Amino acid sequence: GSGYDGLDATRIILEHAAGHLSENGLLVVEIGHNREVLEAAYPNLPFTWLDVSAGDQFVFMLHKNDLLQIL
């Protein structure tokens, strides 16, 4: 699993992604059904929610500069 709130894997990605992205890099992640939990855990991150075939609750995008604030 991915922990008690379903975000363990996502936390690891968010904490390490900036080190793997180019200067203007983007991170795109499918979060499943945990949008509210994610936004509560990271209230200062400016998530952009992408409209995909399943709706606009499942895939987010962040810029590298946004990720630097959680380091």
Summary of the structure (lengths in Angstrom):
residues: 71
radius of gyration: 11.7
end to end distance: 24.3
largest distance: 33.2
contacts: 171
relative contact order: 0.25
helix: 38%
strand: 27%
